[in-house]
Amino acid sequence: AEGFIENLASALPALWLALDAEGPPVAAACLTALRPGDSALLHGVSMPGMRRHPAKEALARHVLREAFDGYGLQTLRAEVEADNPGARGFCWRMGFRLAGVLRRGTHRTDGRWVPQQRWELSATRYRQPLGLSAGPGTPRVR
């Protein structure tokens, strides 16, 4: 197992897990297409039934802090399937703005195409103070 973890760390150095003290992992997040000082693509998965779990919220805060403060990113992107309300809600709560929609984004095994949304969060927007002056879509979790 130790070798596997070392290989995983070298292949995906920006990978984090959210663990529940009394159960299985709650969520995972990683940054790919990582260009320190510039941009990255955020990927995340969440276990079913773990909506608004404190470990997920902590993971979200940690990943954003690492992305912008640790890697010095200027832009963080997330691409989510349009029919995934949990992922869309996460993006909105974290302050991402919808940047575009790819109509034929994801091809499902049943032959359907599902639109894919591209969300973006800038370093400037991430650092905005919370409150009414920041406007709609302001990050609520930090």
C-alpha positions in Angstrom: 0.0 0.0 0.0 2.9 2.4 0.7 4.2 2.2 -2.8 0.7 2.8 -4.2 0.3 5.9 -2.1 3.8 7.2 -3.2 2.9 6.6 -6.9 -0.4 8.3 -6.5 1.3 11.3 -4.8 3.8 11.6 -7.6 1.1 11.2 -10.4 -1.5 13.5 -8.7 0.3 15.7 -6.2 -2.8 17.9 -5.8 -5.2 15.2 -4.6 -7.1 15.4 -1.3 -9.7 13.2 0.5 -12.3 14.2 3.0 -12.7 11.5 5.6 -15.5 10.9 8.1 -14.1 9.8 11.5 -16.7 7.1 11.8 -17.0 5.8 8.2 -15.8 5.7 4.6 -14.3 8.6 2.7 -16.9 11.4 2.1 -15.4 13.1 -0.9 -12.2 13.6 -3.0 -10.9 16.5 -5.0 -7.9 17.0 -7.3 -6.4 19.6 -9.5 -5.4 18.6 -13.0 -3.9 20.5 -16.0 -2.1 22.3 -13.1 0.0 25.3 -14.2 1.2 26.9 -11.0 0.8 30.7 -11.1 -1.8 30.4 -13.8 -4.7 27.9 -13.8 -6.0 24.4 -13.1 -9.1 22.2 -13.6 -10.8 21.1 -10.4 -12.3 17.6 -10.3 -14.3 16.3 -7.4 -16.4 13.3 -6.4 -18.8 12.9 -3.5 -20.2 9.8 -1.9 -24.0 9.5 -2.2 -25.9 10.8 0.8 -23.1 13.0 2.0 -24.7 16.3 1.1 -23.4 19.3 3.1 -21.2 17.0 5.3 -18.7 19.0 7.4 -15.8 17.1 6.0 -16.8 18.1 2.4 -17.1 21.7 3.4 -13.6 21.6 5.0 -12.2 19.9 1.9 -13.7 22.6 -0.3 -12.1 25.4 1.8 -8.7 23.5 1.9 -8.7 22.9 -1.9 -9.5 26.5 -2.7 -6.9 27.8 -0.3 -4.3 25.4 -1.7 -5.2 26.4 -5.3 -5.0 30.1 -4.8 -2.6 30.6 -1.9 -0.4 27.4 -2.3 -0.2 27.2 -6.1 -0.8 30.9 -6.8 -3.5 30.2 -9.4 -5.2 33.1 -11.2 -8.1 30.9 -12.4 -9.6 27.7 -11.3 -12.0 25.9 -13.6 -14.6 23.2 -13.0 -16.5 21.3 -15.7 -19.8 19.7 -14.5 -22.6 17.9 -16.2 -25.6 20.2 -16.5 -27.9 17.5 -14.9 -25.8 17.3 -11.7 -27.4 19.7 -9.3 -25.0 18.9 -6.5 -21.9 19.9 -8.6 -23.7 23.0 -9.9 -24.6 24.0 -6.3 -21.1 23.4 -5.1 -19.7 25.7 -7.9 -22.3 28.4 -7.0 -21.7 28.2 -3.3 -17.9 28.5 -3.7 -18.3 31.6 -5.9 -17.6 30.2 -9.3 -19.3 31.9 -12.2 -20.8 30.1 -15.1 -18.5 30.7 -18.1 -20.2 28.6 -20.8 -22.1 25.5 -21.8 -21.0 22.8 -24.2 -24.2 21.3 -25.6 -22.7 17.9 -26.4 -20.4 17.8 -23.5 -20.6 14.3 -22.1 -21.6 11.2 -24.0 -23.5 8.7 -21.7 -23.4 5.0 -22.1 -27.1 5.0 -23.0 -26.2 7.1 -26.1 -27.5 10.5 -24.8 -25.4 13.6 -24.9 -25.6 15.7 -21.7 -24.6 19.4 -21.7 -21.5 20.3 -19.8 -21.1 23.5 -17.9 -17.8 25.3 -17.5 -17.5 27.3 -14.2 -14.6 29.6 -13.4 -13.3 31.2 -10.2 -10.7 33.9 -10.4 -8.2 34.7 -7.6 -9.7 38.2 -7.4 -13.2 36.8 -6.8 -11.9 34.2 -4.4 -10.3 36.9 -2.3 -13.4 39.2 -2.2 -14.7 39.8 1.2 -17.9 38.0 2.0 -21.1 40.0 2.4 -23.9 41.7 0.4 -21.5 44.1 -1.4 -19.8 41.1 -3.2 -23.0 40.4 -5.1 -24.8 37.2 -6.0 -22.8 34.0 -6.2 -20.4 35.2 -3.5 -18.5 32.3 -1.9 -20.3 31.3 1.3 -17.8 28.8 2.6 -14.3 29.8 3.9 
